[in-house]
């Protein structure tokens, strides 16, 4: 999201708002359908912990 296809603050801001709305809709759809989200990153130290 660092680069924008538009010039000017107003249009760039609009693009960021639309991207955020699309991301929220995607997350909402995944939540409603029960689709598992991608696993979060774990530290190297946490991977050494034995599985419970």
C-alpha positions as CSV (number, residue, x, y, z in Angstrom):
1,X,0.0,0.0,0.0
2,X,3.0,2.3,-0.2
3,X,2.4,3.1,-3.8
4,X,-0.7,4.6,-5.2
5,X,-1.9,4.7,-8.8
6,X,-3.3,8.2,-8.2
7,X,-1.7,11.6,-7.7
8,X,-2.8,13.9,-5.0
9,X,-3.7,13.4,-1.3
10,X,-7.4,13.2,-1.8
11,X,-7.4,10.4,-4.4
12,X,-4.6,8.5,-2.6
13,X,-6.6,8.7,0.6
14,X,-9.7,7.4,-1.2
15,X,-7.7,4.5,-2.6
16,X,-6.4,3.6,0.9
17,X,-10.0,3.7,2.3
18,X,-11.3,1.4,-0.4
19,X,-8.4,-1.0,0.1
20,X,-9.2,-1.1,3.8
21,X,-12.9,-1.7,3.2
22,X,-12.0,-4.5,0.8
23,X,-9.7,-6.1,3.4
24,X,-12.5,-5.9,6.0
25,X,-15.0,-7.5,3.7
26,X,-12.6,-10.3,3.0
27,X,-12.0,-10.9,6.7
28,X,-15.8,-10.7,7.4
29,X,-16.4,-13.3,4.6
30,X,-13.8,-15.6,6.1
31,X,-15.3,-15.3,9.5
32,X,-18.9,-15.9,8.4
33,X,-17.9,-19.0,6.3
34,X,-15.5,-20.4,8.9
35,X,-12.5,-20.2,6.6
36,X,-9.4,-20.5,8.8
37,X,-7.1,-17.5,8.6
38,X,-3.5,-17.8,7.8
39,X,-1.4,-18.7,10.8
40,X,0.4,-15.9,12.5
41,X,4.2,-15.8,12.7
42,X,5.8,-17.3,15.8
43,X,9.2,-16.5,17.1
44,X,12.2,-18.9,16.8
45,X,12.0,-19.4,20.6
46,X,8.4,-20.3,20.5
47,X,9.0,-23.0,17.9
48,X,11.4,-24.8,20.3
49,X,8.6,-25.3,22.8
50,X,7.3,-28.9,22.7
51,X,3.7,-29.3,21.4
52,X,1.1,-29.8,24.0
